[in-house]
Amino acid sequence: MNRKKNWLFCEVFIALTIVLFYCNNLKAQSVTIPNSDTRVITTGVPFLLIASDARAASLGDMGVATSVDTYSQQWNPSKYAFSETKSGFGISYTPYLSKLVNDIFLANITYFNRINERSSFAASFKYFSLGEIELREDEFDLGIIEKPNELTLDISYALRLSDQFSMSVALRYLRSDLKIQALDPNAKSASSFGVDIAGYYQSEEVAYNEFNGRWRGGFALQNIGPKLKYDDAGRENFIPTTLRLGGGFDFIFDFYNKLSLTAEVAKLLIPTPPVYGTEYNYTDANGNGIYDPENGTDTTDTDSLGQILNSNVILDGQDPNVGFVQGIFQSFNDAPGGFSEELDEFTWALSAEYLYQDSFALRAGYFNENETKGARKFFSLGAGFKYSSVDIDMSYLFSASKVQSPLENTLRFSLSFNIGEGEYLEY
């Protein structure tokens, strides 16, 4: 392939990447903004942070402490140990950037099986298609069609440690195939693996004055694993290691009516981009030196401030080029803005779900992310219908931010099949 075609590929690919991940504030490559208070934490394979099932999407992208369903694998697999259904199978489909294209989507297939009273296992496959990219050298070129994509394959095991508490471990394989083989024969997909550790608490039903109630709580450490790397000379990208904490309460008014309220917070366990800048060797009005020349590299380049000692140096914060284990611990205290900025890196969500006779559900949720960390803010609505052993869920999203969501005004669907329903009785 000639140089012109390579440049064409670069332009198309860069444009596509910017549209996809800037819109969702989840970029595949790390960037820094010198002397700015906006420091968005970025990762590879950011599609893992998108709610792939309609129920979780309608509840404000949460699921670590909600009641068990077929798609608990993405949020908290330990919930499967509380399933009253023996096993289940689910399929979900989420259009992405549907206002611009019709071939970018996120699909998910999940299966779980409660082995016995104490344990269960589950497996899922998630596929994110970035659509078709047609590369042409000129108007006479027949063109080359490429289909970049990303996927994950995972399996989990949950064990009930007591009547009210269970824990789970999940192992996940990740692959990101964004290279174009037609232009680079040596191109290869990037791959990694991740481990999830999660726990879930669900109390017995408690009788209050006007209603019965049940408490729920959960936590999850997700995607603990090595960085992604596309080639030997390329930049390494953290996978989206995430901490999730949540709690909720079920208002059980009678046999037919139940209202569930849930809250969740989450944080990416990824180093915060530091403040980069340039060191200069100059003196103030009193002749006092500002920077020590011995701490920089002397050059012959000068400007009105004096001699440049070092460019692209970290002026505030910590070096983000660390291993993934160190990055997890560093993520709690490396924000240039101190403790207040660390708090800004938490997202939070609230949700409500009304269930009538276990056959019809109305849902609503709100998700919030700080303005300086991505500014994702949206309301979500949804509904669920159950007929025999089949569940149908749908959701709709309304953006509440100046940054438009790529999922805004998109209707999402999930379909679940319950096998052996009612085989286990929990209450």
ZAMARGU-4260 file (C-alpha; in steps of 0.2 Angstrom, whole numbers, plus 5000, padded with zeros to 4 digits):
<rodrens>
0) 5000/5000/5000 | 5007/5017/4996 | 5009/5032/5008 | 4993/5041/5002 | 4982/5026/5007
5) 4990/5025/5024 | 4986/5043/5027 | 4968/5040/5021 | 4967/5026/5034 | 4974/5037/5048
10) 4961/5051/5044 | 4946/5040/5044 | 4951/5030/5059 | 4956/5045/5070 | 4939/5053/5065
15) 4929/5038/5069 | 4938/5036/5086 | 4935/5054/5091 | 4917/5053/5087 | 4914/5037/5096
20) 4923/5040/5112 | 4923/5058/5114 | 4904/5058/5113 | 4904/5046/5128 | 4919/5054/5137
25) 4928/5037/5136 | 4943/5039/5125 | 4953/5024/5120 | 4970/5033/5122 | 4976/5044/5136
30) 4977/5063/5133 | 4983/5077/5145 | 4977/5095/5144 | 4991/5106/5151 | 4986/5118/5165
35) 4968/5113/5164 | 4956/5108/5178 | 4948/5095/5166 | 4956/5079/5168 | 4946/5065/5161
40) 4952/5047/5165 | 4953/5037/5150 | 4955/5018/5147 | 4955/5005/5133 | 4940/4995/5129
45) 4928/5008/5136 | 4913/4999/5130 | 4914/4988/5146 | 4907/5003/5155 | 4891/5004/5145
50) 4876/4995/5152 | 4872/4981/5140 | 4855/4976/5147 | 4839/4987/5146 | 4835/4984/5165
55) 4851/4991/5171 | 4851/5005/5158 | 4834/5011/5164 | 4840/5011/5182 | 4853/5024/5178
60) 4867/5011/5173 | 4867/5002/5190 | 4867/4984/5195 | 4879/4980/5209 | 4865/4980/5222
65) 4849/4978/5213 | 4839/4962/5214 | 4845/4947/5204 | 4841/4945/5185 | 4848/4936/5170
70) 4861/4950/5166 | 4869/4951/5184 | 4885/4944/5176 | 4890/4962/5171 | 4887/4970/5188
75) 4888/4957/5202 | 4888/4938/5198 | 4886/4934/5217 | 4868/4939/5215 | 4865/4923/5205
80) 4866/4913/5222 | 4849/4921/5227 | 4840/4917/5211 | 4823/4908/5213 | 4825/4902/5195
85) 4836/4887/5191 | 4844/4894/5176 | 4841/4908/5163 | 4847/4914/5146 | 4847/4932/5139
90) 4850/4942/5124 | 4852/4961/5123 | 4855/4973/5109 | 4860/4992/5111 | 4861/5003/5096
95) 4876/5016/5097 | 4877/5033/5089 | 4860/5028/5081 | 4858/5047/5075 | 4873/5045/5064
100) 4875/5027/5059 | 4865/5011/5059 | 4879/4998/5061 | 4887/5002/5077 | 4880/4992/5091
105) 4883/4982/5108 | 4877/4965/5109 | 4877/4953/5124 | 4873/4935/5127 | 4872/4928/5145
110) 4868/4911/5153 | 4867/4907/5171 | 4864/4891/5181 | 4861/4889/5200 | 4869/4873/5203
115) 4862/4870/5221 | 4856/4880/5236 | 4873/4887/5239 | 4882/4890/5222 | 4880/4895/5204
120) 4890/4899/5188 | 4887/4910/5173 | 4895/4914/5157 | 4893/4929/5145 | 4899/4935/5128
125) 4899/4954/5124 | 4902/4961/5107 | 4905/4979/5102 | 4904/4982/5083 | 4911/4999/5076
130) 4903/4996/5060 | 4910/4996/5043 | 4924/5007/5037 | 4927/5009/5018 | 4944/5014/5013
135) 4946/5022/4996 | 4962/5029/4988 | 4952/5039/4975 | 4935/5039/4966 | 4940/5024/4955
140) 4946/5013/4969 | 4935/4998/4972 | 4938/5001/4991 | 4942/4990/5005 | 4929/4986/5019
145) 4935/4984/5037 | 4925/4980/5052 | 4934/4984/5068 | 4927/4977/5084 | 4930/4973/5102
150) 4923/4959/5113 | 4924/4950/5130 | 4921/4932/5135 | 4919/4929/5154 | 4914/4915/5166
155) 4910/4917/5185 | 4906/4907/5200 | 4896/4912/5215 | 4896/4904/5232 | 4883/4908/5246
160) 4893/4910/5262 | 4878/4912/5273 | 4859/4914/5271 | 4860/4932/5267 | 4878/4935/5259
165) 4887/4928/5244 | 4903/4931/5235 | 4909/4928/5217 | 4924/4927/5206 | 4924/4931/5187
170) 4937/4929/5174 | 4936/4939/5158 | 4945/4938/5142 | 4946/4955/5132 | 4951/4958/5114
175) 4951/4974/5105 | 4953/4973/5086 | 4955/4990/5079 | 4969/4987/5067 | 4967/4987/5049
180) 4975/4971/5042 | 4973/4977/5024 | 4985/4992/5027 | 4997/4984/5039 | 5000/4965/5037
185) 5008/4964/5054 | 4994/4972/5063 | 4986/4962/5077 | 4973/4964/5090 | 4976/4969/5107
190) 4971/4957/5121 | 4971/4956/5140 | 4961/4948/5154 | 4952/4954/5169 | 4946/4947/5186
195) 4931/4952/5195 | 4928/4950/5214 | 4910/4954/5220 | 4899/4952/5235 | 4880/4953/5238
200) 4869/4955/5254 | 4851/4952/5254 | 4841/4952/5271 | 4826/4942/5276 | 4809/4950/5274
205) 4806/4961/5289 | 4789/4967/5295 | 4786/4985/5298 | 4770/4995/5303 | 4763/4998/5286
210) 4773/4987/5275 | 4787/4973/5274 | 4804/4977/5269 | 4821/4970/5263 | 4838/4977/5263
215) 4851/4975/5249 | 4869/4979/5247 | 4883/4975/5235 | 4901/4978/5230 | 4912/4974/5215
220) 4930/4976/5210 | 4929/4974/5191 | 4942/4971/5177 | 4958/4969/5188 | 4971/4965/5174
225) 4985/4970/5163 | 4985/4984/5151 | 4981/4983/5133 | 4995/4985/5120 | 4992/4985/5101
230) 5011/4984/5096 | 5028/4984/5103 | 5030/5003/5100 | 5013/5008/5105 | 5006/5016/5120
235) 4999/5004/5134 | 4981/5007/5139 | 4973/5003/5156 | 4958/4992/5155 | 4943/5000/5165
240) 4946/4993/5182 | 4931/4999/5192 | 4925/4999/5210 | 4906/4999/5213 | 4897/5001/5229
245) 4878/5001/5231 | 4863/4998/5243 | 4845/4998/5242 | 4828/4994/5250 | 4812/4985/5245
250) 4796/4991/5250 | 4784/4976/5250 | 4767/4983/5252 | 4757/4967/5248 | 4758/4952/5237
255) 4756/4962/5222 | 4765/4978/5224 | 4783/4981/5227 | 4794/4997/5226 | 4813/4996/5226
260) 4825/5011/5229 | 4843/5009/5225 | 4859/5020/5226 | 4876/5016/5219 | 4893/5025/5218
265) 4907/5020/5206 | 4925/5025/5203 | 4938/5021/5190 | 4954/5014/5198 | 4965/5022/5185
270) 4979/5035/5188 | 4973/5053/5186 | 4982/5062/5172 | 4994/5074/5180 | 4997/5093/5175
275) 5010/5094/5162 | 5020/5110/5157 | 5037/5117/5154 | 5050/5122/5166 | 5060/5138/5164
280) 5076/5145/5171 | 5072/5163/5176 | 5072/5175/5191 | 5058/5185/5199 | 5059/5204/5203
285) 5070/5201/5217 | 5083/5191/5207 | 5078/5174/5216 | 5078/5159/5205 | 5062/5150/5202
290) 5069/5133/5195 | 5085/5125/5198 | 5094/5122/5181 | 5102/5106/5189 | 5085/5098/5189
295) 5081/5100/5171 | 5090/5098/5154 | 5099/5113/5148 | 5095/5118/5130 | 5099/5133/5118
300) 5081/5137/5116 | 5075/5152/5126 | 5061/5164/5126 | 5055/5179/5136 | 5055/5169/5152
305) 5072/5163/5151 | 5080/5146/5147 | 5069/5131/5144 | 5075/5117/5156 | 5062/5103/5152
310) 5046/5102/5142 | 5031/5091/5145 | 5037/5089/5163 | 5024/5084/5177 | 5021/5100/5187
315) 5007/5093/5198 | 5001/5075/5201 | 5010/5058/5199 | 5017/5049/5184 | 5003/5038/5177
320) 5015/5026/5168 | 5014/5013/5181 | 5008/4995/5182 | 4990/4991/5184 | 4992/4985/5202
325) 5001/5001/5207 | 4989/5011/5197 | 4974/5004/5207 | 4982/5010/5224 | 4988/5026/5216
330) 4971/5031/5209 | 4965/5035/5227 | 4978/5049/5230 | 4986/5055/5214 | 4973/5069/5208
335) 4982/5086/5206 | 4967/5094/5214 | 4969/5084/5230 | 4955/5075/5240 | 4941/5086/5232
340) 4946/5080/5215 | 4947/5062/5221 | 4929/5064/5226 | 4925/5072/5209 | 4930/5055/5201
345) 4916/5046/5209 | 4900/5044/5199 | 4883/5041/5207 | 4866/5035/5202 | 4849/5033/5210
350) 4835/5022/5204 | 4817/5017/5208 | 4808/5001/5201 | 4790/4997/5204 | 4784/4979/5201
355) 4766/4973/5200 | 4763/4955/5203 | 4780/4950/5196 | 4774/4953/5179 | 4775/4971/5175
360) 4788/4984/5180 | 4791/5003/5178 | 4808/5010/5181 | 4817/5026/5182 | 4835/5032/5186
365) 4847/5046/5186 | 4866/5045/5183 | 4878/5059/5187 | 4897/5062/5183 | 4907/5078/5188
370) 4908/5091/5174 | 4927/5090/5175 | 4928/5071/5173 | 4917/5068/5158 | 4900/5077/5162
375) 4889/5062/5159 | 4872/5066/5166 | 4856/5058/5161 | 4839/5052/5166 | 4833/5035/5161
380) 4816/5027/5160 | 4811/5009/5156 | 4798/4995/5158 | 4798/4977/5159 | 4785/4964/5154
385) 4784/4945/5159 | 4774/4932/5150 | 4776/4914/5156 | 4794/4911/5157 | 4799/4926/5145
390) 4805/4943/5151 | 4805/4958/5139 | 4814/4974/5145 | 4816/4991/5137 | 4824/5007/5141
395) 4826/5025/5135 | 4839/5039/5140 | 4837/5058/5141 | 4853/5067/5142 | 4854/5081/5156
400) 4872/5087/5151 | 4879/5099/5138 | 4889/5084/5132 | 4876/5074/5121 | 4876/5056/5125
405) 4878/5044/5110 | 4864/5034/5118 | 4852/5048/5119 | 4835/5045/5111 | 4839/5027/5109
410) 4827/5013/5113 | 4836/4997/5120 | 4829/4980/5122 | 4833/4964/5132 | 4825/4947/5131
415) 4827/4934/5144 | 4821/4916/5146 | 4819/4908/5163 | 4821/4889/5165 | 4815/4880/5180
420) 4807/4896/5188 | 4802/4894/5206 | 4813/4879/5209 | 4822/4889/5223 | 4812/4898/5237
425) 4821/4912/5246 | 4807/4920/5256
</rodrens>
